[in-house]
Amino acid sequence: MPLDRDLLKREILPIPDRPYVGPVMYNAQDPASHFPPIEPIRPPSKAPNVLLILLDDVGFGAAEPFGGVIRTPTAKRLAEGGLKFTRFHTTALCSPTRAALLTGRNPHSVGMGCITELYTGAPGYTSMIPNTAASIAKILRYNGYSTAHFGKCHEVPVWETGPSGPFDHWPTYMGFEKFYGFVAGETNQFYPTLYDGTTYIETPHDGDYHLTTDLANQTIKWIEQQKAMAPDKPFFIYFAPGATHAPHQIPDDWLDRYKDNEDFAKGWDELRETICKKQKSLGVIPEDAEAAVNEDVPKWDDEMFDGIRDSLRREMELYASFLQQTDEEVGRVIKTLEDLHLMDNTLIIYILGDNGASAEGTFMGSFNEMIGFNGIQKPLDEQKTIIKDNIDKFGTKEAYNHYAIGWAQAMCTPYKWTKQVASFFGGTRNGMIVHWPGHIDRGDRGLRHQFTYVIDVLPTILEAAGLPEPLSVDGVLQMPIEGTSFLRTFREQNAPEFRTTQYFEMFGNRGIYHNGWTAVTLHSKPWDWESNPDYEKDTWELYYTYSGGEKSPHQVDWTQANNLAQREPERLAQLKNLFEITAARYNVFPLNDEKTERLEQSPPPVGTKQRYVDGSFVSDPCVINNFNRSFMITAKIEGPHGEAPNGVILARGNDFGGFGLYVKNARLTYVYNYLGLERYYVQAESLLLPLSEAYEVRMKFTYTGTDTGEGGRVELLLKWPRENDFKPLTLVPFPAIGEDPLNYTPKDMPPGHILKTNPIIFNVDAFLMVGKKAGGPLCPDFAGSGNNRFPGKVHWAEIELTGEPAKVSPEHKLHALEAIQ
């Protein structure tokens, strides 16, 4: 009997194979020998394709469908034919939102109470999504969907990002048949650290390359291939570009799209007013709502910004271009669906941000995020000088830029606070658009005001596909899905609130929503440096934010602008108690606001030595930690026979920080790239010979600092075949390295001195390679991975730690963690 896909039992996944029950003849040619056709598993007959889009660090007030001044034509067009959810919420931080979205469970329930880099052993913070919480991708794949993930994955424990795995939490093991993207909190848009499945791939050597465009191209190619080979098989695509997370890097033809924009020239305070008016006219906030004021963000006319406002305006112009460019790349994917006549049966969920806008760019913004992330605090005048001197590089390959905090707060209009602050809507409220022709009754302007949370997306997709919640996946009993489907709202504009209670917590910032009321407390600001474990001293606030829940004599305060804590002390006490009960249920305790302390716990490789082979690629979290201490690089190299060697032996980092040992014109050379601001070179005087036998070279770095981020002395050594000891090489006083405007090699000191080193981090997506250097060039000699490969053979290379490290200050550690959210 043929398989009836609509009657198939799907609570146990994978669906058990059906054994054949019937007669089996001796001879296959016997007329009585009949067997049912082999049929692949397919979802129920009316199950749609699903395109789930998640942008990064986009505040509620950024995009035009929700009142923003940034043009987002794709989002606008989808909203005009679909629904806009005005009270959709995320977790206020990257990894937790993504884990909650994919599993349909609260972030702490699946061990993702913070970003993966700040894990602890507490159940809510392990950074390891348990196998009791199968992802939407795995559920759909086992039910007959094709599944693919393009873009950012920030749900892999840091110790599992290396080449030896395990890969249990990578997308391809979490249910995605195809993964093309990066495994980190952010990446360089021009030189991304890309993976296809679990295999590292080099960025194409194309001068016009840009990551978001590449991700759209790969998605389009995959859709076309899937529908050509299996037209009856629906797909699930998770498209999650790294945009608009910093760095705000865009293609050249986008650099001036918002040049001299009047809205930005007036500054962030007037911009908030403009956005708020547009939001009211669109109906995404009530007419009587007021923009909540954040007194912790300096005003545009504050004297601290004197002399730099033109540069600040430019920061915002580039961000706006970045968001529009991203939206238009999404539009190319949508056009492919239209061209293939797939739109009528495709459910599109477009989430504009995984949290609020990012306030991690300092009050001035930044030319290179890594400066601040390494805890390097420059005086205000010097910050201004760096930004003004480099503003023409912002948005290009030559900068790793971020905008000022004031712009982030403006992008979260009409709410206060930003990313990281889970207690206020500025950190958690994001716009969401749903488009599904024939399944939506738009009603009044397509607006939906029901309270929704990120965990509600998964059960909504399951209900739309006609699929049940699985009881068991891969033989593992599943924890209940904690989200609730909002499919009913697709046709019922005034459907009752289905989610009446939801907790929020991140870095001790915590709150509870219940029947229209919110009780919240600000425990930690995004730029706070130190832990403050005295939670009992936190001041709680109370807001009546929606009348659709419990009735109240108070006027609705949609934006959390008017604190009612003193007028309703009993209600506040009840809600605080409700938070405690709910938090205990979902693994929120113990509360943990530690940032710098948890960052120290990232598991370093065991021992004091790591050896790599030729062609090795190792992600930075899995590389032995040689910051702020003495260490050696030793390598066994050979050839090339008959010609002078030239090329990379070992390199770690990229164009905004790192080091490399290489051969330049047959001379052993070492470069240290300090934050993309200064480069130091050390070079041997004698030439390496093109021998037919292997020999060893060594770089010995002696850290001479007493604090972190200081310098040291480099020695270059050589051991010829059949010799027992390394012999020091004479260093040239002025290395012959060609033109480099960032060459800060000291000329008034003996050769071999490096004056500064990175104290914490090279880059979020940095990596180590042996035998060549791909990605962003450490120095001009490394430009273009196609021509820097060592032409002979690197038998092996190793890093060995010597001595004890200097202790990293809390300030340095905190700024490092900001890079990885």
SEKE-360005 format. One line per 4 residues: number of its first residue (from 1); their letters; for each residue x, y, z of C-alpha. Coordinates in steps of 0.1 Angstrom, whole numbers. Layout:
N
NUM = A = X Y Z  ...
This chain:
821
1 = MPLD = 0 0 0  15 34 -9  26 57 19  0 82 29
5 = RDLL = 20 112 40  -10 128 57  -17 98 79  19 90 88
9 = KREI = 28 90 125  55 115 131  59 118 169  89 95 168
13 = LPIP = 118 108 147  133 96 125  101 79 114  106 42 118
17 = DRPY = 110 23 85  80 1 76  89 -36 72  73 -53 42
21 = VGPV = 46 -76 53  34 -100 26  43 -130 4  77 -133 -11
25 = MYNA = 80 -154 -42  110 -176 -51  112 -160 -86  110 -123 -91
29 = QDPA = 94 -129 -125  65 -147 -108  32 -128 -115  23 -129 -78
33 = SHFP = 56 -111 -69  44 -75 -61  61 -50 -38  50 -15 -29
37 = PIEP = 71 13 -46  100 28 -27  88 62 -15  109 88 2
41 = IRPP = 96 105 34  77 137 26  59 161 49  21 164 48
45 = SKAP = 8 173 14  1 210 21  34 217 40  49 249 27
49 = NVLL = 85 258 19  99 279 48  124 308 45  135 320 80
53 = ILLD = 155 352 78  174 366 108  194 399 106  219 409 132
57 = DVGF = 220 439 156  191 457 139  171 478 164  133 481 162
61 = GAAE = 134 516 147  160 510 120  141 496 90  114 516 72
65 = PFGG = 84 491 78  88 499 115  93 537 111  130 538 103
69 = VIRT = 146 562 78  167 534 63  153 521 31  146 484 32
73 = PTAK = 126 477 0  124 440 5  111 442 40  87 469 30
77 = RLAE = 73 449 1  69 418 22  52 438 49  28 453 24
81 = GGLK = 16 419 14  20 403 48  19 410 85  40 432 108
85 = FTRF = 44 420 144  50 450 166  55 432 199  79 405 189
89 = HTTA = 108 399 213  143 384 213  166 377 242  188 408 239
93 = LCSP = 219 388 229  231 368 199  237 332 209  207 330 232
97 = TRAA = 183 343 206  196 319 179  194 289 202  159 298 213
101 = LLTG = 148 304 177  161 270 165  149 249 195  116 266 205
105 = RNPH = 128 266 241  139 294 264  176 301 261  185 291 296
109 = SVGM = 165 258 291  190 248 264  221 260 282  225 292 262
113 = GCIT = 220 319 288  248 339 273  271 339 244  291 307 238
117 = ELYT = 324 322 249  310 330 284  299 295 293  299 281 329
121 = GAPG = 290 247 343  256 258 355  228 241 335  215 273 320
125 = YTSM = 250 285 308  269 255 294  266 268 258  258 231 248
129 = IPNT = 223 227 233  212 193 247  201 165 225  167 166 243
133 = AASI = 160 198 223  161 189 187  162 219 163  136 229 139
137 = AKIL = 160 219 111  163 183 125  125 180 130  118 192 94
141 = RYNG = 146 171 79  133 139 95  99 148 81  111 150 45
145 = YSTA = 122 186 41  155 197 25  173 219 50  200 246 46
149 = HFGK = 216 273 68  235 302 52  253 327 73  261 331 110
153 = CHEV = 262 303 135  270 313 170  257 283 188  288 261 188
157 = PVWE = 308 257 221  341 274 216  361 243 223  343 225 194
161 = TGPS = 352 250 167  386 234 159  394 210 130  392 180 153
165 = GPFD = 356 188 165  336 172 179  310 186 155  279 177 175
169 = HWPT = 267 213 177  276 224 142  247 231 118  253 199 98
173 = YMGF = 248 178 129  219 199 142  197 190 112  210 212 83
177 = EKFY = 219 192 53  238 222 39  258 248 59  277 277 43
181 = GFVA = 288 304 66  309 313 96  310 300 132  315 331 154
185 = GETN = 298 362 166  310 383 137  334 382 107  351 404 82
189 = QFYP = 328 411 53  356 410 28  378 383 43  353 360 62
193 = TLYD = 363 328 79  340 305 59  330 269 62  311 246 38
197 = GTTY = 298 220 62  326 216 86  354 223 61  371 256 60
201 = IETP = 371 272 26  391 302 14  374 335 5  373 337 -33
205 = HDGD = 401 359 -47  377 384 -61  382 421 -57  345 426 -56
209 = YHLT = 338 399 -30  314 407 -2  301 381 23  264 391 22
213 = TDLA = 263 389 -15  281 356 -14  256 342 11  227 353 -12
217 = NQTI = 244 337 -42  249 304 -24  213 304 -12  200 311 -47
221 = KWIE = 221 283 -62  209 259 -35  172 267 -41  176 263 -79
225 = QQKA = 194 230 -74  169 216 -49  139 224 -70  155 210 -102
229 = MAPD = 163 177 -86  133 173 -62  105 197 -72  80 180 -49
233 = KPFF = 102 183 -18  97 214 3  127 232 18  136 250 50
237 = IYFA = 162 277 46  177 296 76  193 327 61  212 346 88
241 = PGAT = 238 369 74  263 386 98  248 419 88  244 444 104
245 = HAPH = 268 433 131  300 453 131  323 457 113  301 479 91
249 = QIPD = 318 470 58  301 474 25  309 472 -12  324 503 -28
253 = DWLD = 292 512 -48  273 514 -15  296 538 3  278 570 -7
257 = RYKD = 242 559 -8  234 580 22  261 606 19  250 640 34
261 = NEDF = 217 625 46  198 652 64  183 630 90  217 619 102
265 = AKGW = 232 654 99  208 665 127  221 639 151  207 610 170
269 = DELR = 183 630 192  163 646 164  166 613 145  147 596 174
273 = ETIC = 119 622 171  117 617 133  115 579 137  89 581 165
277 = KKQK = 66 602 143  69 578 114  62 549 138  30 565 149
281 = SLGV = 19 572 114  24 536 105  6 523 135  35 503 148
285 = IPED = 32 522 181  1 541 195  -4 578 187  0 587 224
289 = AEAA = 33 567 229  63 587 239  99 579 231  115 566 263
293 = VNED = 145 587 273  179 571 282  198 596 303  229 575 301
297 = VPKW = 234 583 264  251 617 258  231 642 238  241 650 202
301 = DDEM = 250 686 212  272 675 241  305 693 240  324 660 240
305 = FDGI = 314 657 203  327 691 193  348 689 162  338 654 153
309 = RDSL = 301 655 144  308 652 106  326 619 113  299 607 136
313 = RREM = 273 614 108  295 594 84  294 564 108  256 564 106
317 = ELYA = 255 569 68  276 537 64  255 517 88  224 527 68
321 = SFLQ = 240 516 36  249 483 52  213 476 63  198 485 29
325 = QTDE = 224 465 10  216 435 33  179 439 27  184 441 -11
329 = EVGR = 205 408 -10  175 393 8  155 406 -21  175 387 -46
333 = VIKT = 167 355 -27  130 365 -27  131 372 -65  145 337 -71
337 = LEDL = 114 323 -53  92 345 -75  110 334 -107  105 298 -98
341 = HLMD = 69 304 -89  74 293 -53  61 324 -35  25 311 -31
345 = NTLI = 37 281 -12  65 297 8  61 309 44  86 337 49
349 = IYIL = 94 349 84  117 380 83  131 389 117  148 423 118
353 = GDNG = 175 417 144  185 391 170  185 418 196  185 456 199
357 = ASAE = 211 477 181  246 474 194  259 499 219  294 483 218
361 = GTFM = 310 509 196  319 534 224  305 569 227  326 580 197
365 = GSFN = 324 549 175  355 531 164  378 528 134  388 493 146
369 = EMIG = 367 475 171  397 455 183  412 485 199  385 487 225
373 = FNGI = 381 450 227  417 447 239  409 472 267  430 500 252
377 = QKPL = 415 532 264  427 562 246  421 598 257  391 616 242
381 = DEQK = 412 638 219  432 609 206  400 590 199  387 619 179
385 = TIIK = 420 622 160  420 585 151  384 586 138  388 619 119
389 = DNID = 421 608 103  406 575 92  370 583 85  375 579 47
393 = KFGT = 385 543 53  353 535 72  332 509 55  361 496 34
397 = KEAY = 386 468 37  409 492 55  386 496 86  369 474 111
401 = NHYA = 344 501 121  314 505 144  291 534 151  287 555 183
405 = IGWA = 263 545 211  240 574 203  232 559 169  225 525 185
409 = QAMC = 200 541 209  183 559 180  180 527 161  160 513 191
413 = TPYK = 134 541 190  110 545 207  124 523 234  154 529 257
417 = WTKQ = 185 508 261  200 485 235  215 451 229  226 433 262
421 = VASF = 199 449 282  172 422 285  151 442 309  140 469 285
425 = FGGT = 123 467 251  152 485 234  173 453 240  145 428 232
429 = RNGM = 119 442 209  125 436 172  103 439 141  91 407 125
433 = IVHW = 74 403 91  54 373 80  45 366 44  24 337 32
437 = PGHI = 0 343 3  -34 328 7  -29 321 44  -31 356 58
441 = DRGD = -60 380 64  -41 413 68  -70 433 84  -60 468 94
445 = RGLR = -27 475 76  -14 440 84  -6 449 120  -4 424 148
449 = HQFT = 1 436 183  0 402 202  30 397 225  53 372 208
453 = YVID = 87 357 217  114 341 197  106 306 210  71 309 194
457 = VLPT = 86 307 158  93 270 159  58 258 169  43 282 144
461 = ILEA = 63 266 116  53 231 128  17 240 128  19 256 94
465 = AGLP = 35 224 81  9 202 98  36 185 119  33 174 155
469 = EPLS = 57 182 183  81 152 184  82 131 216  115 114 207
473 = VDGV = 143 123 183  172 100 176  160 77 204  162 106 229
477 = LQMP = 131 117 248  125 154 241  118 182 266  86 199 259
481 = IEGT = 86 228 234  82 260 254  70 282 226  34 286 215
485 = SFLR = 23 288 179  10 322 168  -4 308 135  -40 318 146
489 = TFRE = -30 355 143  -23 351 106  -61 352 99  -73 368 131
493 = QNAP = -60 403 137  -77 405 171  -68 370 183  -63 370 221
497 = EFRT = -29 371 236  -16 335 237  16 343 256  8 361 288
501 = TQYF = 40 356 307  77 357 297  109 361 316  139 380 304
505 = EMFG = 175 378 317  210 387 305  241 397 326  218 402 356
509 = NRGI = 195 425 336  162 408 343  125 413 339  91 397 336
513 = YHNG = 62 403 313  28 393 326  -7 403 312  5 436 298
517 = WTAV = 27 446 328  65 445 329  86 445 360  123 452 352
521 = TLHS = 156 460 366  188 474 351  217 456 367  245 460 341
525 = KPWD = 250 486 313  266 474 281  297 494 289  300 483 326
529 = WESN = 334 467 333  330 451 367  308 425 382  283 437 408
533 = PDYE = 270 405 425  248 424 450  215 418 431  194 427 462
537 = KDTW = 203 464 457  190 465 422  161 490 417  130 474 401
541 = ELYY = 107 494 379  71 488 369  53 496 336  18 490 322
545 = TYSG = 26 484 286  -5 469 270  -42 469 277  -49 436 260
549 = GEKS = -40 418 292  -52 426 326  -73 458 329  -58 487 348
553 = PHQV = -68 523 356  -34 535 344  -28 548 309  -10 523 286
557 = DWTQ = 27 530 286  38 512 254  75 522 256  83 518 293
561 = ANNL = 86 555 298  67 561 331  77 541 361  47 530 383
565 = AQRE = 68 512 410  59 537 438  23 538 429  18 500 427
569 = PERL = 42 485 452  21 454 458  19 446 421  56 451 417
573 = AQLK = 63 427 446  40 401 429  58 404 396  92 401 412
577 = NLFE = 80 369 429  67 357 396  101 363 380  118 342 407
581 = ITAA = 94 313 402  97 315 364  135 319 364  139 289 387
585 = RYNV = 118 268 363  139 277 332  175 274 346  182 311 350
589 = FPLN = 197 307 384  223 312 396  223 348 383  257 357 368
593 = DEKT = 267 391 357  304 382 353  319 392 320  356 394 323
597 = ERLE = 357 365 348  338 341 326  359 351 296  390 337 314
601 = QSPP = 373 303 315  373 297 278  391 264 277  427 267 264
605 = PVGT = 444 238 247  460 215 272  498 218 278  524 243 267
609 = KQRY = 531 231 232  510 227 200  523 211 168  507 217 134
613 = VDGS = 513 202 100  515 218 66  481 231 55  467 233 90
617 = FVSD = 438 256 97  429 261 134  403 285 147  417 309 172
621 = PCVI = 399 297 203  416 263 198  451 278 194  474 277 224
625 = NNFN = 472 310 242  505 329 238  492 364 247  513 384 273
629 = RSFM = 540 358 276  572 345 261  569 318 234  587 302 205
633 = ITAK = 577 292 170  598 263 156  593 248 122  609 221 101
637 = IEGP = 611 233 65  625 220 32  634 235 -1  624 245 -26
641 = HGEA = 652 228 -44  672 250 -66  656 283 -57  655 307 -29
645 = PNGV = 626 301 -5  599 327 -2  565 324 16  546 318 48
649 = ILAR = 557 293 74  531 300 102  506 329 106  480 337 132
653 = GNDF = 455 365 129  447 389 101  450 425 89  437 439 122
657 = GGFG = 461 420 145  483 389 145  518 376 138  536 356 112
661 = LYVK = 569 338 106  578 338 69  606 340 44  611 372 24
665 = NARL = 637 372 -4  653 341 13  655 359 46  637 346 77
669 = TYVY = 613 373 88  589 378 116  560 404 117  538 415 145
673 = NYLG = 506 434 136  494 454 165  457 461 160  461 472 124
677 = LERY = 477 504 138  514 494 139  535 467 125  569 455 137
681 = YVQA = 594 436 116  624 414 125  646 400 97  677 379 95
685 = ESLL = 707 391 76  719 357 62  700 339 34  683 306 38
689 = LPLS = 696 280 13  675 259 -10  688 226 4  675 192 -6
693 = EAYE = 673 183 31  650 196 58  662 220 85  647 239 114
697 = VRMK = 640 276 120  629 293 152  615 326 164  620 331 201
701 = FTYT = 600 359 217  609 371 252  581 391 268  598 419 287
705 = GTDT = 566 436 300  553 435 336  517 444 325  496 431 297
709 = GEGG = 499 444 261  535 453 264  564 443 242  594 421 240
713 = RVEL = 625 410 221  627 387 191  655 363 182  657 343 150
717 = LLKW = 675 310 151  685 283 126  695 246 129  710 230 98
721 = PREN = 707 193 91  728 171 114  734 199 138  723 195 174
725 = DFKP = 717 231 185  700 262 172  723 291 163  712 327 165
729 = LTLV = 710 347 132  723 382 129  694 406 125  693 435 100
733 = PFPA = 687 469 115  663 479 88  643 449 74  638 450 37
737 = IGED = 600 446 36  590 471 10  564 499 14  543 497 45
741 = PLNY = 529 530 60  523 511 93  559 500 98  568 511 133
745 = TPKD = 599 490 137  620 511 161  651 527 145  667 540 177
749 = MPPG = 669 505 193  688 473 185  669 452 160  644 426 173
753 = HILK = 623 449 195  585 448 195  571 477 215  534 466 218
757 = TNPI = 514 434 216  477 427 217  467 418 253  436 398 247
761 = IFNV = 425 390 212  435 394 175  400 391 161  368 372 167
765 = DAFL = 372 350 136  410 348 136  427 316 128  462 300 125
769 = MVGK = 475 286 92  507 267 83  524 269 49  503 299 37
773 = KAGG = 481 327 49  445 331 37  420 358 46  430 394 56
777 = PLCP = 467 400 51  489 405 82  511 428 62  517 438 26
781 = DFAG = 539 408 21  509 386 29  485 402 5  466 376 -16
785 = SGNN = 467 341 -3  474 329 -39  510 341 -38  522 336 -3
789 = RFPG = 524 298 0  557 285 10  570 268 -22  589 240 -5
793 = KVHW = 574 220 24  567 228 60  570 194 76  556 208 109
797 = AEIE = 554 240 129  548 244 166  542 270 192  557 265 226
801 = LTGE = 550 286 256  578 296 279  577 315 312  545 327 330
805 = PAKV = 520 351 315  513 386 328  479 388 344  452 403 322
809 = SPEH = 434 432 338  396 431 341  393 461 317  412 443 289
813 = KLHA = 391 411 294  358 429 293  365 446 260  375 413 245
817 = LEAI = 341 398 252  324 426 234  339 415 202  322 381 202
821 = Q = 285 389 208
